[in-house]
């Protein structure tokens, strides 16, 4: 089967309301807003749009409301040429949103409301879209729908990756094992690794692989990432960001870049090195999926080398 999509992202579609302040206020304090902007966000949206900006083809499986925020999400995905067959629209609830408060020095506070994003039912996962994907990335979504998406992906021989997010990570390995059985690559940060296994990154990665995944990648921010899996153990070197403006979505950019390279034939270690560069470029820009477009990324990578 000739698959047309490099990455299908399954998860949340939200609106990010970004607020720039000089510093985060304390209790009973007020911070003046220097800038305000809004746009589509959520892990599934970020991964899908990052993929197309980097030169790939992507689709999305997510749910939005029939409202103004839903229109923002729909239009931004459409402008970025994301396949929208899997986007479900609910007339019963509202599109979720996040209020992202960012200081001039790059510190972030996030207030989230998921809306209908987590109401996506297993039966609403578009099987035709998933079967058209070389890789399927599932992020921070309710367990039953995540399992269904992973099952469909494996039926069509797609590579399945998963980023649990903090809420699901706290469920622990035993409750997550039915999903891990279908997962090839796990992306998670140090806090999530500890919450899921009770162990530090390397030991956590080793334990997770016993449940089925062939690769575990623990993201460690400015310290890079730890890889453990069938290719051995490796520290993925970080690249210094030109400047730190907005770290929102850096993990999604990392996942999208990794999967796009794998879909195009790279080894996972080659893909992770590229992803490290992309994540460094992402944090230098405002917006949760504002990675440079393909040609600009190539030029910036050459300069950084």
C-alpha positions as CSV (number, residue, x, y, z in Angstrom):
1,X,0.0,0.0,0.0
2,X,1.4,3.4,-1.0
3,X,0.8,5.6,2.0
4,X,0.4,9.3,1.3
5,X,0.9,10.8,4.8
6,X,4.1,10.9,6.7
7,X,2.5,11.6,10.1
8,X,-1.1,11.4,11.5
9,X,-1.4,13.2,14.8
10,X,-4.1,12.0,17.3
11,X,-5.0,14.1,20.3
12,X,-6.1,17.5,21.4
13,X,-7.0,20.5,19.2
14,X,-7.3,23.7,21.2
15,X,-6.8,27.4,20.9
16,X,-3.8,29.0,22.5
17,X,-4.3,32.5,23.9
18,X,-0.7,33.8,24.4
19,X,0.0,36.6,26.7
20,X,3.4,38.3,27.1
21,X,4.3,39.9,30.4
22,X,7.4,41.2,32.0
23,X,7.2,38.7,34.8
24,X,4.7,36.3,36.3
25,X,2.6,38.0,39.1
26,X,2.5,36.6,42.6
27,X,-0.7,36.3,44.8
28,X,-2.7,39.5,44.8
29,X,-0.4,41.0,42.2
30,X,-1.1,42.2,38.7
31,X,1.1,42.0,35.6
32,X,0.7,44.3,32.6
33,X,0.1,42.6,29.3
34,X,2.7,43.7,26.8
35,X,1.4,41.5,23.9
36,X,-1.5,39.2,23.2
37,X,-2.1,36.8,20.3
38,X,-4.1,33.6,19.7
39,X,-3.9,30.6,17.4
40,X,-4.5,26.9,17.1
41,X,-2.7,24.7,19.6
42,X,-2.8,21.4,21.4
43,X,-0.4,18.5,20.8
44,X,-2.2,17.0,17.8
45,X,-2.4,20.4,16.1
46,X,1.2,21.2,16.9
47,X,2.6,17.9,15.5
48,X,0.4,18.1,12.4
49,X,1.4,21.6,11.5
50,X,5.0,21.2,12.4
51,X,5.2,18.2,10.0
52,X,3.8,20.2,7.1
53,X,6.0,23.2,7.8
54,X,9.0,20.9,7.8
55,X,8.1,19.7,4.3
56,X,6.0,16.6,5.2
57,X,2.4,15.6,4.7
58,X,0.2,15.2,7.8
59,X,-3.3,14.5,9.0
60,X,-5.1,15.0,12.3
61,X,-7.6,13.1,14.4
62,X,-9.2,15.4,17.0
63,X,-12.4,17.1,18.1
64,X,-13.4,20.8,18.2
65,X,-16.6,22.6,18.9
66,X,-18.9,24.4,16.4
67,X,-17.8,27.9,17.6
68,X,-15.4,30.7,17.0
69,X,-12.4,28.9,18.6
70,X,-13.2,25.9,16.5
71,X,-13.1,28.0,13.4
72,X,-9.6,29.3,14.4
73,X,-8.4,25.7,14.7
74,X,-10.0,24.6,11.4
75,X,-8.7,27.5,9.4
76,X,-5.1,27.3,10.7
77,X,-5.0,23.6,9.9
78,X,-6.4,24.2,6.5
79,X,-3.9,26.9,5.7
80,X,-1.1,24.6,6.7
81,X,-2.4,21.9,4.3
82,X,-3.2,19.3,7.0
83,X,-5.5,16.5,6.0
84,X,-8.8,17.2,7.9
85,X,-10.7,14.0,7.3
86,X,-10.2,13.0,10.9
87,X,-11.3,16.3,12.5
88,X,-14.6,15.9,14.3
89,X,-16.9,18.8,15.1
90,X,-19.2,18.7,18.1
91,X,-22.4,20.8,18.2
92,X,-22.8,20.0,21.9
93,X,-19.7,21.5,23.5
94,X,-17.1,24.1,23.1
95,X,-13.6,24.0,21.7
96,X,-10.9,23.8,24.4
97,X,-8.3,26.5,25.0
98,X,-5.1,27.3,26.9
99,X,-4.1,30.6,28.3
100,X,-0.3,30.7,28.0
101,X,1.4,33.4,30.0
102,X,5.0,34.0,28.9
103,X,7.6,36.3,30.5
104,X,10.2,38.2,28.6
105,X,12.8,35.8,30.0
106,X,10.9,32.7,28.6
107,X,9.2,31.5,31.8
108,X,5.7,30.0,31.2
109,X,2.5,29.4,33.1
110,X,-0.4,27.6,31.4
111,X,-4.0,27.5,32.3
112,X,-6.0,24.8,30.3
113,X,-9.6,24.0,29.5
114,X,-9.9,20.9,27.3
115,X,-13.5,21.5,26.2
116,X,-14.6,18.8,23.8
117,X,-11.0,17.8,22.9
118,X,-11.1,14.9,25.3
119,X,-14.6,13.8,24.2
120,X,-13.2,12.1,21.1
121,X,-14.7,8.6,21.2
122,X,-12.9,5.4,20.0
123,X,-15.5,5.0,17.2
124,X,-14.8,8.5,15.9
125,X,-11.2,7.7,14.9
126,X,-11.0,7.8,11.1
127,X,-9.7,4.4,10.1
128,X,-9.1,5.4,6.4
129,X,-7.0,8.4,7.5
130,X,-4.9,6.3,10.0
131,X,-4.4,3.6,7.4
132,X,-2.9,6.2,5.0
133,X,-0.1,7.1,7.5
134,X,3.5,5.9,7.7
135,X,3.6,7.0,11.3
136,X,0.9,7.8,13.9
137,X,1.6,10.0,16.9
138,X,-0.9,9.8,19.8
139,X,-0.5,12.5,22.5
140,X,-2.2,13.2,25.9
141,X,-5.6,11.6,24.8
142,X,-8.0,9.5,26.8
143,X,-6.9,5.9,27.0
144,X,-9.7,4.1,25.2
145,X,-9.5,6.3,22.1
146,X,-5.7,6.1,22.2
147,X,-5.8,2.3,22.2
148,X,-8.3,2.3,19.2
149,X,-6.0,4.7,17.2
150,X,-3.0,2.5,18.0
151,X,-4.8,-0.7,17.0
152,X,-5.8,0.8,13.7
153,X,-2.3,2.0,13.1
154,X,-0.8,-1.4,13.7
155,X,-3.3,-3.0,11.4
156,X,-1.9,-0.9,8.6
157,X,1.7,-1.5,9.6
158,X,2.3,2.2,10.7
159,X,4.9,3.1,13.3
160,X,3.1,4.2,16.5
161,X,4.5,6.8,18.8
162,X,3.0,8.0,22.0
163,X,3.5,11.0,24.3
164,X,1.4,10.4,27.5
165,X,1.4,13.9,29.1
166,X,1.4,14.3,32.8
167,X,-2.2,13.2,33.5
168,X,-1.9,9.9,31.7
169,X,1.6,9.2,33.0
170,X,0.2,9.3,36.5
171,X,-1.9,6.2,35.8
172,X,1.2,4.0,36.0
173,X,2.5,1.2,33.8
174,X,-0.1,-1.5,34.6
175,X,-3.1,0.7,33.6
176,X,-1.2,1.9,30.5
177,X,0.0,-1.6,29.4
178,X,-2.9,-2.2,27.0
179,X,-1.8,0.8,25.0
180,X,2.0,0.3,25.4
181,X,1.5,-3.1,23.7
182,X,0.9,-1.3,20.4
183,X,3.4,1.5,20.8
184,X,6.8,1.5,19.0
185,X,8.2,4.8,20.3
186,X,7.5,6.5,23.6
187,X,8.3,10.2,24.0
188,X,8.1,11.6,27.5
189,X,9.8,14.1,29.8
190,X,11.6,13.4,33.1
191,X,8.6,14.2,35.2
192,X,6.3,11.9,33.2
193,X,9.0,9.1,33.3
194,X,9.1,9.4,37.1
195,X,5.3,9.5,37.4
196,X,4.8,6.4,35.2
197,X,7.5,4.2,36.7
198,X,8.8,5.7,39.9
199,X,12.3,5.7,38.5
200,X,14.9,8.0,37.1
201,X,15.1,8.4,33.3
202,X,17.4,5.5,32.3
203,X,15.8,3.0,34.6
204,X,12.4,4.3,33.6
205,X,13.2,3.8,29.9
206,X,14.4,0.2,30.6
207,X,11.2,-0.7,32.4
208,X,9.0,0.8,29.8
209,X,10.6,-1.2,27.0
210,X,9.6,-4.4,28.8
211,X,5.9,-3.5,28.1
212,X,6.4,-3.5,24.3
213,X,7.9,-0.3,22.9
214,X,11.1,-0.7,20.9
215,X,12.3,2.9,21.6
216,X,12.0,5.2,24.6
217,X,13.0,8.9,24.4
218,X,13.2,10.9,27.6
219,X,13.2,14.6,26.8
220,X,15.4,16.7,29.1
221,X,15.1,20.2,27.8
222,X,18.3,22.1,27.6
223,X,20.2,18.9,28.6
224,X,19.1,17.1,25.4
225,X,17.4,13.7,25.4
226,X,18.0,10.2,26.5
227,X,17.4,7.4,24.0
228,X,17.1,3.7,25.1
229,X,15.9,0.9,23.0
230,X,16.9,-1.6,20.4
231,X,19.6,0.7,19.1
232,X,21.2,0.7,22.5
233,X,21.6,3.7,24.8
234,X,22.5,7.2,23.7
235,X,22.5,10.8,24.9
236,X,21.1,13.0,22.2
237,X,23.1,16.2,22.3
238,X,21.1,19.5,22.7
239,X,21.7,22.4,20.4
240,X,21.8,25.9,21.8
241,X,18.7,27.9,20.9
242,X,19.5,31.3,19.2
243,X,17.4,32.7,22.0
244,X,14.6,31.5,24.2
245,X,11.3,33.1,23.5
246,X,8.6,30.4,23.9
247,X,9.1,26.8,25.0
248,X,5.5,25.9,24.4
249,X,5.3,23.0,21.9
250,X,9.0,22.3,21.9
251,X,8.3,18.6,22.7
252,X,5.7,18.4,19.9
253,X,8.3,19.9,17.4
254,X,10.8,17.3,18.6
255,X,8.3,14.5,18.0
256,X,7.1,15.8,14.6
257,X,10.7,16.2,13.4
258,X,11.7,12.7,14.6
259,X,8.7,11.0,12.9
260,X,9.0,12.9,9.6
261,X,12.6,11.8,9.3
262,X,11.7,8.2,10.1
263,X,8.9,8.3,7.6
264,X,11.4,9.4,5.0
265,X,13.7,6.5,5.8
266,X,16.1,7.8,8.5
267,X,17.2,5.7,11.5
268,X,15.8,6.7,14.8
269,X,19.1,8.0,16.0
270,X,19.6,10.2,12.9
271,X,16.0,11.4,13.3
272,X,16.5,12.4,17.0
273,X,19.6,14.4,16.1
274,X,17.6,16.4,13.5
275,X,14.7,16.8,16.0
276,X,17.1,18.3,18.6
277,X,18.0,21.0,16.0
278,X,14.4,21.7,15.2
279,X,13.4,22.0,18.9
280,X,16.2,24.5,19.4
281,X,14.9,26.6,16.5
282,X,11.3,26.3,17.7
283,X,11.9,27.8,21.2
284,X,13.5,30.9,19.6
285,X,10.0,31.8,18.2
286,X,6.6,32.7,19.6
287,X,3.9,30.2,19.0
288,X,3.4,26.5,19.8
289,X,4.0,25.2,16.3
290,X,6.1,28.0,14.8
291,X,9.0,25.9,13.5
292,X,10.8,27.4,10.5
293,X,9.6,26.1,7.2
294,X,11.6,23.4,5.4
295,X,14.0,25.6,3.4
296,X,14.6,28.0,6.2
297,X,15.3,25.0,8.6
298,X,17.9,23.6,6.2
299,X,19.6,27.0,5.9
300,X,19.6,27.5,9.7
301,X,21.0,24.0,10.3
302,X,23.9,24.7,7.9
303,X,24.7,27.9,9.8
304,X,24.5,26.2,13.2
305,X,26.9,23.5,11.9
